[in-house]
Amino acid sequence: YGSFAAKRGNEDLDVKELASDEFISLVDGMTCLDASFTILDMMRSGNQTSLLMQSPKPNSQGYCLLASALSGFGTSASQADRALTLFRDAMKQGGVNPDGRFLNAILRCFGDDIEAALAAWKTDVGPAAASQQGNGNINLQQAYNGLMHVCGRALRPDIATRIAYAMNKAGVEPTEVSLNCYMSGKRVAMEGKTGNSKKGLGLTNQYENLLSVECTKYNTRKWNKSKRRAGDKKIRIIL
């Protein structure tokens, strides 16, 4: 702000107030989401403005926040096309790391459109996730968990179970977090159908029971309350 005031030739200028007014005029009347995309466009262009001087390039965290807003933090209708465009733009910018948080947020933008999410996984998101392996495959796991959320939104435990099998095949262990991602998506879907986020949230069919078994970690100290004991083998059923 100091350099901004110096350029105006008045060090006593209330720079913060001027900058605030200019920012408000930039996004005035927009929805929060449209304002977010406007700010992203300004950052990507790198234009010099009296507000930000040299706009910084957006990073992975910035794209992640925008994807989270686009998804309504996992509650909005499908924004599949817009999400895929955002992802591809982020990859073209260079220097944007497709970490697990970003990929998870992108996939949640697909709402209940599991078919579109799976298509995006095959062509774009999956390869990006695979390129970030390491650190215990945490990035790949977070990306898969994004798919789990979409399965819950779509009320497709059969696909979620297959994804759990695919995770194991890829060397990523599905966990309680994976199951919770599915259940959180299901909670949104049930609330939309019944107006009650708790109604129908039990494990209601064979696929959900299988999914629970695949994702359940074992507490050997309370093995009698676990679905399986340590050392038990998982039962593989071809669905």
N, C-alpha and C positions, 0 to 999 in steps of 0.2 A: 504494500500500500504506500510505503514511503516513496518509492520511485514514481508511482502514479501521481502522488501529490506534487512531487518536484516537477513533473512534466506539465502540470497545470499551473506551475509558478506560484503556488500558494501552499506553504507547508502547514498552514492552519486550517486547511480545507477539511471538512468532515468527510474523509474518503470513504469510510465504511458506509456512511449513509448514502453517498452517491452510488457506490457500487451496489448496495442493496436495492436502490431505486431502479438502477439499470437492469439488474437481474430480474426484478419483479416485472418490469416491462417486457422482458424477453419471454417469459412464460405466462404472463397474465392471461387469464381466461382459459387456459389449457387444463385438461385433466392431469392428474399426477403422472399417469403413464405417458401421455403425449409430451409432457414437460421433460420427463426422463429421456425420451428419445431425442428431443430437441437439444438437450445438454450433451448427449452422446454425439450427435452430429457436429456440434460446435467443437467438441474435443477431438473428434476424428479429423476435422478439416484443418485444425491447427491454426485457425485464423487469429490474428492479433486483435484484441478488443480492449477498450478502455477498462472493461470489467475484470478480465482475467489476464491482461497482457498477452502472454503466450500460453494458449490453452494446452494443458498437459495431455499427452496421448492416453487414452483409456487403457487400463490394464485388466488382468483377469478378474480382480475383485470388482471393478466397475461393471464389467459385463455380467458377472455373477449377480450383482445387485439388480441390474436391469432385468435379467432373466427371471429373478425371483418376483419382481414387480409384475412382469408380464404374465406369470403363472398365477397371480393373485396369491402368492405363497402357497400354491398347491390347491387352490379352490376355484379358479376361474374356468370358463369354458375353454375348449381347445383353441390354442393359438399356434397350431402346427406350422403353418406356412411362415408366419412371422418369426417363430422361434428358430426355424431352420435357416432363415435368411440372416438372423442375428448371429447364429453360430458360425455360418460361413464367412460373414463379414469379420468376425473376431479372428478367425483363422487367417484371413487374408491380410489383416493388419500387421502381423508379424510381432513377435515378442509376447503374444498372449498365450499363457500356459493353460492348456485345456485340462485343468486339474479336476479332481472328483467333485468338488463343490459346484463348479461351473457346469459340468456335464449333468449333474443331478438336477440343477435348477433348469437347464434347458429342457430336459426330458419331462419335468413336471408341467412345462408349458403345453404339453400335448393333451392335458385334461384327461378325458376318457377315450381318446382316439388311440387305442393300443396298436391298431394296425399301422397307422402312420408313424407311431413311435418306433415300432419294430423295423419299419422300412428305413427310418432315419438312422437307427442303430447299425443296420447293415452297411449303409453307404457312407455315413459321416461320423456319427458319435462313437460307435464301436471301435473303429480303427484309431480314433483319437484317444479313446480310453486305453486301448492296448499299448499305445506309444508311451503311456505314462506309468508303465509298470515299474515296480520297485517300492520301497518303503512298506513292505508287507502287502503290496497290491491294494493299498487303501483307496487310491484313485479309481481303480477298476471296480472295486466293491461299491463305492459311493455312486458310480455311474449305474451299475446294475440296480442299486436300490431306487434310483429314479424310475427305472422301468417297473419295479415292484409297485411304486406309488400309482403309476398309470394303470397297472393291472387292477389295483383296488378301485380306482375311479371307474374302470370299465366293468367291475364285478366279474372279473375273469380269473378266478383262482386256478383254473386249469393251465392258463398260460404262465401264471406266476410260478406254478410248480415246475413247469418246464424250464423256466428261467433259473430257478434254484438248481436244477440239474446241470444247466449250462454253466452256472457259476462254479460248481464243483469241477466240471470238466476243464474249466479255464484256470483252475488252481486257486479259486476264490471261495472261501467257506461262507455260505449264507448264515447269517446270525439272527439273533432276536431283533436287531435293528432292521434287517431285511423284512422280517415278518411285520414289525411295527410300521414300516413304510407302506406295506400292502394294506394294513388295517387302517392307517390314517387316510389313505385314498378311499377305502371302502366307507369310512365314516362320512366323508364329504358326499359320496354318492348316495348313501342312505338318508342323509339329512335332506338332500335335494328331492328324494322320492317320497319321504314320509314326514319331513319337517322335524324329525327327531333324530339327532346324530347318534343316539344310543340304541335305537330300535334295530334289531337284526344284526347286531355287531358280533354275535357269537360265531364260533366256527360251525358253519351250518351244513357243510357237505363233505364228501370224501376228499375232494381236492384241497379244501382248506385244512382238513386234518392232516393230509400228507404234507402240505406246505409247512404246517406247524412243526411236524416231526423233522423235516429237513432243516428248519431254521433254529430249532431249539438246542441251546447249549445245555450241558449237563452240570448239575450241582451234585457232586458225589457225596457231599455231606447230608444232602436231603434227597438221596436217590429215590426214595419211595414216592416222592412227589414229582419226580421227573418223568417225562414221557419215555425215556430210555436211560439205562444205566451206562456209566462209562465202560467202554469195551464192547458194548452191543454194536452190531453192524447195522448200517442203514439198509432198509429194504428197498430195492430198486424195482419200481413197477413201471412198465412201459404203458404210457397213456395214449 
